[in-house]
């Protein structure tokens, strides 16, 4: 299994059929703030990064990640906007690769707002809970 960072516009178009449902499912679980097409356009504009844990011998996507670099006044952060997939034990080690890439981009802090289960999974990798994100829908909903 390998980790692919997909960032060229034509590469994004080629792989999108394999990742769009995973991305949409994650967005739906996160309050529906965007659709997969919105994320695709951000990736194609190089405003977000697409990561795919891929097993070439099986032609299978095990997981996908979507990250976003944010420039704060004092430093850059890398925010995991989406991190989802199956058989996590097979690909969770790729977080180290993403951290190294982020560091090469001048990132000083990783950020992750996620479901509670991720705290347990990422704690051994040095991630600590600093706060919790809570959502409340108001007004008419679709």
C-alpha positions in Angstrom: 0.0 0.0 0.0 1.2 3.5 -0.7 0.1 7.0 0.0 -0.6 9.2 -3.0 -0.9 13.0 -2.9 -3.1 14.0 -5.8 -2.8 17.6 -6.8 -2.5 18.0 -10.6 -5.9 18.9 -12.1 -5.9 16.0 -14.6 -5.0 13.5 -11.8 -7.8 14.8 -9.6 -10.3 14.2 -12.5 -8.9 10.7 -13.0 -9.3 9.5 -9.4 -12.4 11.4 -8.4 -14.8 8.5 -9.3 -12.9 6.4 -6.7 -13.0 8.9 -3.9 -16.1 11.1 -4.3 -18.5 8.9 -2.4 -16.1 8.6 0.6 -15.7 12.4 0.6 -19.4 13.0 0.3 -20.2 10.6 3.1 -17.7 12.3 5.4 -19.1 15.7 4.5 -22.6 14.5 5.2 -21.5 13.3 8.7 -19.9 16.7 9.3 -23.0 18.7 8.9 -23.1 19.0 5.1 -21.0 22.3 4.9 -20.0 21.3 1.4 -20.5 18.8 -1.4 -17.8 16.7 -3.0 -17.7 19.0 -6.0 -16.8 21.9 -3.8 -13.9 20.0 -2.3 -12.8 18.8 -5.8 -12.6 22.4 -6.9 -10.6 23.5 -3.9 -8.1 20.6 -4.5 -7.8 21.5 -8.2 -7.1 25.1 -7.2 -4.4 23.8 -4.8 -6.2 25.2 -1.8 -6.7 21.7 -0.4 -4.7 18.5 -0.7 -6.1 15.1 -1.5 -4.3 12.0 0.0 -5.2 8.5 -1.0 -4.1 5.3 0.7 -4.0 3.0 -2.3 -3.2 -0.7 -2.8 -2.1 -1.1 -6.4 -2.1 -4.9 -6.3 -5.8 -4.8 -5.3 -6.7 -1.6 -7.2 -8.3 -0.5 -4.0 -8.7 2.8 -2.1 -8.3 2.1 1.6 -8.7 5.6 2.9 -8.7 9.2 1.8 -7.7 12.4 3.5 -8.3 16.0 2.6 -6.1 18.6 4.2 -5.9 22.4 4.1 -3.0 24.6 5.0 -4.0 27.7 6.9 -1.8 30.7 7.5 -2.4 32.2 10.9 -0.6 35.5 11.9 2.2 33.6 13.7 2.4 30.2 11.9 0.9 27.8 9.4 -1.3 24.8 10.4 -2.4 21.8 8.4 -6.0 20.9 9.1 -7.4 17.5 8.3 -10.7 18.5 6.8 -11.6 14.8 6.0 -9.9 11.6 7.1 -11.9 8.4 6.4 -11.6 4.9 5.2 -11.7 1.2 6.2 -9.2 -1.1 7.8 -7.5 1.8 9.6 -4.6 -0.3 10.9 -3.4 -0.7 7.3 -3.0 3.0 6.7 -2.9 5.1 9.9 0.9 5.1 9.7 0.6 7.4 6.7 -0.2 10.2 9.1 3.5 10.4 9.7 4.2 10.9 6.0 1.6 13.7 5.9 3.2 15.4 8.9 6.6 15.3 7.2 5.2 16.8 4.1 3.4 19.5 6.1 6.7 20.3 7.9 8.4 20.7 4.5 5.7 23.3 3.7 6.5 25.4 6.8 3.6 24.0 8.9 4.0 24.3 12.6 0.9 22.7 13.9 -1.5 19.9 12.8 -5.2 20.4 13.5 -8.0 17.9 13.5 -11.6 18.4 14.3 -13.1 15.0 14.2 -15.5 12.5 15.8 -14.5 11.4 19.3 -13.1 8.0 18.2 -10.1 9.7 16.5 -8.8 10.9 19.9 -8.1 7.3 20.9 -6.6 6.4 17.5 -4.2 9.4 17.3 -3.2 9.7 20.9 -0.3 7.2 20.4 1.0 9.5 17.6 1.3 12.5 19.9 -2.1 14.2 19.2 -3.8 15.7 22.3 -7.3 16.9 22.8 -7.3 20.6 23.2 -10.9 21.4 22.6 -14.1 19.9 21.1 -16.1 21.2 18.1 -19.8 21.2 18.7 -22.5 22.0 16.0 -26.1 23.2 16.3 -28.3 23.6 13.3 -30.8 26.5 13.4 -33.4 27.6 11.1 -34.9 25.5 8.2 -33.0 22.5 7.2 -33.0 20.6 3.8 
